[in-house]
Amino acid sequence: MFVFPQAGLSPSGRRWRRADAAWERLQEEGNGRLTAGEIAAAGRAFRRAGWLAVLRLPRNDPRRATTLANLALADRLAGREDRARRRYARARHMWRGTDRFIAGMEIAWRSRSARVDRRLDARHLETFRANMRSRMTGFA
């Protein structure tokens, strides 16, 4: 289960829109339902996120693969192994090339409220961005 960390910009490098926030909420709902053992409800949330991804996110956006992988997990937990394998295979195929997508992301800075923290954060912006890209590449 994976949800993109919110860093001010969506993974496609633009400001968050309603579709981005809705996709995030649906993934969180699905993950929460899985944790609670509500497999069917989790599947419904992930399917809604999948439709949203297809209709509103760029074709090369890794969130589309993330949704498939989460659906595959719900399928596997529900005993639908054949469907899970097909979805995992498709998600793996979609994840190819995400290194380029992640490298091209413009990761916005979110500083904390204290003035000292903001000054400290500003001095380490590139470290923050490098660490975020490294984390996202690890997911890919």
PETA-V983557 format. One record per residue. N is the residue number from 1. PHI is phi in degrees with one decimal (NA if undefined). D_FIRST is the distance of its C-alpha to the first C-alpha in Angstrom with 2 decimals. Layout:
BEGIN
n: <N | N>
phi: <PHI | PHI>
d_first: <D_FIRST | D_FIRST>
END
This chain:
BEGIN
n: <1 | 2 | 3 | 4 | 5 | 6 | 7 | 8 | 9 | 10 | 11 | 12 | 13 | 14 | 15 | 16 | 17 | 18 | 19 | 20 | 21 | 22 | 23 | 24 | 25 | 26 | 27 | 28 | 29 | 30 | 31 | 32 | 33 | 34 | 35 | 36 | 37 | 38 | 39 | 40 | 41 | 42 | 43 | 44 | 45 | 46 | 47 | 48 | 49 | 50 | 51 | 52 | 53 | 54 | 55 | 56 | 57 | 58 | 59 | 60 | 61 | 62 | 63 | 64 | 65 | 66 | 67 | 68 | 69 | 70 | 71 | 72 | 73 | 74 | 75 | 76 | 77 | 78 | 79 | 80 | 81 | 82 | 83 | 84 | 85 | 86 | 87 | 88 | 89 | 90 | 91 | 92 | 93 | 94 | 95 | 96 | 97 | 98 | 99 | 100 | 101 | 102 | 103 | 104 | 105 | 106 | 107 | 108 | 109 | 110 | 111 | 112 | 113 | 114 | 115 | 116 | 117 | 118 | 119 | 120 | 121 | 122 | 123 | 124 | 125 | 126 | 127 | 128 | 129 | 130 | 131 | 132 | 133 | 134 | 135 | 136 | 137 | 138 | 139 | 140>
phi: <NA | -148.8 | -131.0 | -63.9 | -68.5 | -82.0 | -126.7 | 94.0 | -118.9 | -73.0 | -58.5 | -84.8 | 86.6 | -117.6 | -59.5 | -61.3 | -114.0 | -58.2 | -62.4 | -63.1 | -66.3 | -65.2 | -60.5 | -59.6 | -62.3 | -65.7 | -64.8 | -63.1 | -61.8 | -60.6 | -63.2 | -63.9 | -65.6 | -61.6 | -60.8 | -81.9 | 81.9 | -93.7 | -63.6 | -63.7 | -65.9 | -62.6 | -58.4 | -63.3 | -63.4 | -65.6 | -64.6 | -62.2 | -63.3 | -64.0 | -64.7 | -60.9 | -62.6 | -65.0 | -82.4 | -122.8 | -106.4 | -58.2 | -58.1 | -95.5 | -72.7 | -61.4 | -64.1 | -64.8 | -69.4 | -59.2 | -62.1 | -61.4 | -63.2 | -68.1 | -62.9 | -61.9 | -62.6 | -62.0 | -61.0 | -61.2 | -67.3 | -88.9 | 87.0 | -99.1 | -62.6 | -60.4 | -64.2 | -59.8 | -61.8 | -63.1 | -68.5 | -61.0 | -62.6 | -65.8 | -63.6 | -59.9 | -62.2 | -67.4 | -73.2 | -62.2 | 86.6 | -70.2 | -56.7 | -66.2 | -61.2 | -66.0 | -61.1 | -87.0 | -70.8 | -100.4 | -91.2 | -75.1 | -89.6 | -123.2 | -90.8 | -83.8 | -79.4 | -70.3 | -59.3 | -62.5 | -61.9 | -62.5 | -64.8 | -63.4 | -61.3 | -61.4 | -71.0 | -117.5 | -58.3 | -66.0 | -64.1 | -56.9 | -63.2 | -63.3 | -65.0 | -64.5 | -62.7 | -62.0 | -62.5 | -68.7 | -65.4 | -61.5 | -67.4 | -66.6>
d_first: <0.00 | 3.75 | 7.00 | 10.28 | 12.61 | 15.69 | 18.67 | 21.21 | 20.77 | 18.22 | 16.81 | 19.80 | 22.14 | 23.64 | 23.75 | 21.07 | 22.22 | 21.57 | 19.33 | 17.08 | 17.00 | 16.63 | 13.59 | 11.99 | 13.27 | 12.09 | 8.38 | 9.18 | 11.29 | 9.01 | 6.60 | 10.10 | 11.54 | 9.33 | 10.28 | 13.75 | 13.97 | 14.63 | 13.19 | 15.59 | 14.97 | 11.20 | 12.29 | 14.88 | 12.80 | 10.58 | 14.04 | 15.62 | 13.16 | 13.94 | 17.60 | 17.51 | 16.03 | 18.75 | 21.44 | 20.89 | 18.97 | 20.69 | 20.53 | 19.27 | 16.52 | 13.28 | 11.42 | 12.94 | 11.32 | 7.79 | 8.81 | 10.32 | 7.61 | 5.72 | 9.42 | 10.13 | 8.04 | 9.93 | 12.98 | 12.92 | 12.79 | 15.54 | 17.59 | 17.54 | 17.16 | 19.19 | 17.20 | 13.88 | 15.72 | 17.08 | 13.89 | 12.36 | 15.80 | 15.93 | 12.64 | 14.08 | 17.31 | 16.07 | 14.47 | 18.02 | 19.92 | 17.20 | 19.24 | 21.98 | 19.90 | 18.52 | 22.06 | 23.46 | 21.37 | 23.57 | 21.68 | 23.56 | 24.72 | 24.14 | 26.77 | 27.34 | 30.41 | 32.91 | 35.26 | 35.12 | 31.35 | 31.65 | 34.31 | 32.35 | 29.22 | 31.41 | 32.80 | 29.42 | 27.81 | 27.59 | 26.03 | 23.33 | 22.70 | 22.81 | 20.31 | 17.84 | 18.40 | 18.04 | 14.62 | 13.45 | 15.36 | 13.68 | 10.28 | 12.51>
END
